[in-house]
Amino acid sequence: MNKFLLLTATILISLFPSFCDAAGNPWTQTLYFENDLFTGTDSNYTNGIKYTLISPDLSPHAPDGKLPRRAMEFIHSLPFIGQSEPGFTHKVEFSIGQNMYTPEDIARTDLISNDRPYAGWFYIATAYHRKSSDIDPSSHMDTLELQLGIVGPESFAEEAQKLVHKLRDLRRPNGWDNQLKTEPGLALIYERKWLYHPVKSRKFGYDLIAHAGGALGNVYTYLNSGAEFRTGWNIPHNFGASIIRPAGSTRLSIDPDLSIYVFAGVNGKIVMHDIFLDGNTFTDSHSMDKNYFLADVAGGISISYRHLTLSMTQVMRTREFKRQKNTEHSFGSITLAYSFPFDLSGVFTN
């Protein structure tokens, strides 16, 4: 994890001079960090880290994104992009991440039968985003995401948690020998978001974002829907502040002006399958009786200027399994995103 953070920080620093030059049709990078230590606990969904890279707009009507000519010719030959109506944007996202789950008492070495299993999830993902024009008071965005990864020891969740706890002089997690067994993971996720932005003023305003979708795979299978309310100064025409969740990316456009807003939202889920509670799919493992209905209630603040955005979110999650001691679990989320120019037009010219 430390090497990953160091690499990401190096990329951020090296591209910092490009902030003021990013214009037209840039790339966007986002670094997510989530942990329940923000709220004084160390269990359940205890840590998440994710890095995403979102492409320039691939629409034939978009400004030059400085991508290879042959690549753009192929992309524009795809009917759903090449024949797209003006006003729609088309972007592709690449991401890598790791989630970590532990029982409440991490000091014990034995299998804790009345608490959730130790589990890690390391994944790579690609997503396609199609967004309608943001000029109108209302717009929408469709996201289709494919996640591929590994559950079990090869997720390196054990090593990551032990390293962080050692560096921060926290109690050692001793029960990782009881984690879920190795299993390749696959999930296909779709979500649509609707933005209702009735206030045209560049000063104080408000808007509402609704979403609905679902996921299918051996990692998780669910249906979800929810909404988010925002109010503040110069609210951008995007789809809210992101946390780590499938098809959850929202920052697909930039605004050169200062923006500060607060937000509150809810995401409800009907969960048919969750490998981190149901246990391994193809072999016996520790598992818990999950709750089929759960919700995340979130609130926070987002600040952006020119091509840099910082968002801080507090999330409260309802009880995920029947024997969970607390009625809810909470964690904090910090997201740093920025947009930058990157010229690849000279690649593959021969």
C-alpha positions in Angstrom: 0.0 0.0 0.0 2.8 2.4 0.9 4.5 1.9 -2.5 1.2 2.5 -4.2 0.6 5.8 -2.2 4.2 6.9 -3.0 3.8 6.3 -6.7 0.5 8.2 -6.8 1.9 11.1 -4.8 4.9 11.3 -7.3 2.4 11.4 -10.2 0.4 14.1 -8.5 3.5 16.3 -7.8 5.0 15.8 -11.2 1.8 17.0 -12.9 1.1 19.9 -10.5 2.4 22.6 -12.9 -0.1 21.4 -15.4 -3.1 22.4 -13.3 -3.3 25.9 -14.7 -2.7 24.7 -18.3 -5.4 22.0 -18.3 -8.0 23.1 -20.8 -10.3 21.9 -23.5 -10.5 18.1 -23.1 -8.3 16.9 -20.2 -7.7 13.6 -18.4 -8.9 13.3 -14.8 -7.1 11.4 -12.0 -8.7 10.6 -8.6 -7.3 9.1 -5.5 -9.7 7.7 -2.9 -8.9 6.8 0.7 -11.5 5.4 3.2 -11.0 4.2 6.7 -13.1 3.6 9.8 -10.3 4.9 12.1 -11.8 8.4 11.2 -14.7 7.4 13.4 -12.6 5.5 16.1 -13.4 1.9 15.0 -11.4 -0.8 13.3 -13.7 -3.5 12.0 -16.2 -4.4 9.2 -15.3 -2.4 6.1 -12.2 -1.0 7.7 -10.1 0.3 4.7 -10.4 1.1 1.0 -8.0 2.7 -1.4 -8.6 3.3 -5.1 -7.0 5.2 -8.0 -8.8 6.1 -11.2 -7.9 7.6 -14.5 -10.7 9.0 -16.7 -10.0 9.7 -20.4 -10.8 12.9 -22.3 -14.2 13.1 -24.1 -14.0 10.6 -26.9 -17.0 12.1 -28.8 -16.3 13.2 -32.4 -17.8 16.6 -31.4 -15.3 17.1 -28.6 -12.2 19.2 -28.6 -8.9 17.4 -29.5 -8.0 15.2 -26.5 -4.5 14.6 -27.9 -5.0 10.9 -28.3 -3.4 8.7 -31.0 -5.1 9.2 -34.4 -5.6 5.5 -35.1 -7.1 5.0 -31.7 -9.6 7.8 -32.3 -10.5 6.4 -35.8 -11.4 3.1 -34.2 -13.3 4.8 -31.3 -15.3 6.9 -33.8 -16.2 3.9 -35.8 -18.2 2.5 -32.9 -21.8 3.3 -33.6 -22.7 4.3 -30.0 -19.9 6.9 -30.1 -19.5 7.9 -33.7 -23.2 8.4 -34.3 -23.8 10.1 -30.9 -25.8 13.3 -30.9 -24.0 16.5 -30.2 -24.0 17.4 -26.5 -23.3 13.8 -25.3 -19.8 13.0 -23.8 -18.2 9.6 -23.9 -15.4 8.8 -21.5 -13.5 5.6 -20.4 -12.2 5.0 -16.9 -9.4 2.7 -15.7 -9.0 2.0 -12.0 -7.2 -0.1 -9.4 -8.2 -0.6 -5.8 -8.2 -2.7 -2.6 -10.9 -3.2 0.0 -10.4 -4.7 3.4 -12.9 -6.3 5.8 -12.3 -7.6 9.4 -14.2 -8.7 12.5 -14.4 -6.4 15.5 -11.8 -8.2 17.7 -8.7 -8.3 15.5 -6.5 -9.4 18.5 -7.8 -12.9 18.5 -6.1 -15.6 16.5 -8.9 -18.1 16.3 -11.9 -18.2 14.0 -14.6 -15.9 15.4 -17.7 -17.7 14.4 -20.2 -15.0 15.4 -18.5 -12.2 13.4 -17.7 -11.5 9.8 -14.8 -13.2 8.0 -11.5 -11.5 7.4 -11.4 -10.7 3.7 -9.5 -8.6 1.1 -10.5 -7.6 -2.4 -7.9 -6.4 -4.9 -9.2 -5.4 -8.3 -8.7 -3.6 -11.6 -11.7 -2.2 -13.5 -12.7 -0.4 -16.6 -15.8 1.7 -17.1 -17.7 3.5 -19.8 -19.5 6.8 -19.1 -22.1 8.4 -21.4 -23.3 11.8 -20.2 -26.0 14.1 -21.8 -25.5 17.8 -22.1 -25.1 19.7 -18.9 -26.5 23.0 -20.3 -30.1 22.0 -19.6 -31.5 22.1 -16.0 -31.5 18.3 -16.1 -29.1 15.8 -17.4 -28.2 12.1 -17.0 -25.2 9.8 -17.1 -25.0 6.1 -17.8 -22.1 4.0 -16.4 -21.2 0.4 -17.3 -18.3 -1.0 -15.3 -16.4 -4.3 -15.3 -14.4 -5.3 -12.3 -11.8 -8.2 -12.3 -9.9 -9.1 -9.2 -8.9 -11.6 -6.5 -10.4 -12.4 -3.1 -8.2 -14.1 -0.5 -4.5 -14.0 0.5 -3.5 -12.8 -3.0 -5.4 -9.5 -2.4 -2.5 -8.6 0.0 -5.0 -7.1 2.5 -3.3 -8.9 5.3 0.1 -7.5 4.5 -1.3 -4.0 4.0 -3.1 -3.9 7.3 -0.2 -5.3 9.3 2.2 -2.8 7.8 -0.1 0.2 8.5 -0.8 -1.0 12.0 2.9 -1.4 12.7 3.8 2.0 11.3 1.1 3.7 13.4 1.7 1.6 16.5 -1.8 0.1 16.5 -2.8 -3.3 17.8 -1.7 -6.1 15.6 -4.4 -7.9 13.6 -3.8 -11.6 14.4 -6.7 -13.5 12.7 -5.8 -13.3 9.0 -5.1 -17.0 8.9 -8.9 -17.3 8.9 -9.6 -15.1 5.9 -11.6 -16.2 2.9 -9.8 -18.5 0.5 -8.4 -17.5 -2.9 -11.1 -16.9 -5.5 -11.1 -14.9 -8.7 -13.7 -12.2 -8.7 -15.9 -10.8 -11.5 -18.6 -8.1 -11.3 -20.5 -6.3 -14.0 -22.2 -3.1 -12.8 -24.6 -0.6 -14.4 -25.9 2.7 -12.9 -27.8 5.7 -14.2 -27.6 9.1 -12.5 -30.0 12.0 -13.0 -29.0 15.6 -12.2 -31.7 18.2 -11.5 -29.9 21.6 -11.4 -32.7 24.2 -11.5 -30.7 27.2 -10.2 -28.7 29.0 -13.0 -27.0 31.5 -10.7 -23.2 31.2 -10.2 -23.7 32.1 -6.6 -25.6 30.1 -4.0 -27.9 27.4 -5.2 -29.0 23.8 -4.8 -29.6 20.6 -6.9 -30.6 17.0 -6.6 -29.0 13.9 -7.9 -30.8 10.6 -8.1 -29.4 7.2 -9.1 -30.4 3.6 -9.7 -28.6 0.5 -10.9 -27.3 -2.9 -9.9 -24.4 -5.4 -10.0 -24.0 -9.0 -11.1 -21.2 -11.3 -10.2 -19.6 -13.7 -7.7 -18.2 -10.8 -5.6 -21.5 -9.0 -5.2 -25.0 -9.1 -6.7 -27.4 -6.3 -5.8 -29.9 -3.6 -6.9 -29.4 -0.1 -5.6 -31.0 3.4 -5.7 -30.7 6.6 -3.9 -30.4 10.4 -4.0 -28.1 13.2 -3.0 -29.0 16.9 -2.2 -26.4 19.6 -2.6 -26.3 23.3 -1.7 -23.5 25.8 -1.8 -21.6 28.3 -3.9 -21.2 27.6 -7.7 -22.3 24.0 -7.6 -20.7 22.2 -10.6 -22.8 20.4 -13.2 -21.4 17.0 -12.2 -22.9 14.1 -10.4 -21.8 14.7 -6.8 -18.9 13.7 -4.6 -17.6 10.1 -5.1 -16.9 7.5 -2.6 -15.5 4.0 -3.3 -18.4 2.1 -4.8 -18.9 0.3 -8.1 -19.9 2.6 -10.9 -19.6 5.5 -8.4 -17.3 7.9 -10.3 -18.9 11.3 -10.9 -16.2 13.8 -11.8 -16.3 13.9 -15.6 -16.1 17.7 -16.1 -14.1 20.6 -14.8 -15.1 24.2 -13.8 -12.5 27.0 -13.6 -14.3 28.8 -10.8 -14.2 28.3 -7.1 -16.9 25.9 -5.9 -17.8 25.1 -2.3 -20.9 23.0 -1.4 -22.2 20.6 1.3 -24.2 17.5 0.5 -26.2 14.8 2.1 -27.3 11.5 0.4 -28.6 8.0 0.8 -27.9 4.8 -1.2 -30.2 1.8 -0.5 -29.4 -1.7 -1.6 -31.1 -5.0 -2.0 -28.2 -7.5 -1.6 -28.6 -10.9 -3.2 -25.0 -12.0 -2.8 -22.0 -10.5 -0.9 -18.9 -12.7 -0.9 -17.5 -10.9 2.1 -20.4 -12.1 4.2 -21.7 -15.2 2.3 -18.2 -16.6 2.0 -16.4 -18.3 -0.9 -18.6 -19.3 -3.9 -16.9 -22.6 -4.9 -15.6 -23.9 -1.6 -16.5 -24.0 2.1 -15.5 -21.0 4.2 -16.6 -18.9 7.1 -19.8 -17.0 6.5 -22.5 -14.9 8.2 -26.2 -14.5 7.6 -26.4 -11.2 5.8 -29.2 -8.7 5.8 -30.7 -8.4 2.4 -31.6 -4.7 2.9 -29.1 -2.1 3.8 -28.4 1.6 3.3 -25.6 4.1 3.4 -26.3 7.6 4.7 -23.6 10.1 3.9 -22.8 13.8 4.3 -19.8 16.0 3.7 -18.2 18.9 1.9 -16.6 19.4 -1.5 -14.2 22.2 -2.5 -12.9 22.7 -6.1 -10.9 25.4 -7.8 -9.8 25.3 -11.4 -8.8 21.7 -12.0 -8.4 20.4 -8.4 -11.2 19.0 -6.2 -11.1 17.8 -2.6 -14.1 16.1 -1.0 -14.5 14.8 2.5 -17.4 12.5 3.3 -18.7 10.7 6.5 -20.7 7.5 5.8 -22.9 5.6 8.1 -23.8 2.1 7.0 -26.7 0.1 8.5 -26.2 -3.3 9.9 -24.9 -5.7 7.2 -25.4 -9.1 9.0 -27.7 -10.4 11.6 -25.3 -10.9 14.5 -23.5 -7.6 14.0 -23.1 -6.0 17.4 -23.6 -2.4 16.4 -26.7 -1.1 14.7 -24.5 0.7 12.1 -20.9 1.1 11.0 -19.4 4.4 10.0 -16.2 5.4 8.1 -14.6 8.5 6.6 -13.7 9.1 3.0 -11.3 11.6 1.4 -11.1 12.1 -2.3 -8.6 14.2 -4.3 -9.2 14.7 -8.0 -7.5 16.8 -10.7 -7.6 17.3 -14.4 -4.6 17.7 -16.6 -3.5 17.7 -20.3 -1.6 14.7 -21.7 -0.6 14.5 -25.3 -0.6 11.0 -26.8 -1.2 12.1 -30.3 2.3 11.1 -31.4 2.0 7.5 -30.3 1.6 4.8 -32.9 2.0 7.2 -35.8 3.9 4.7 -38.0 
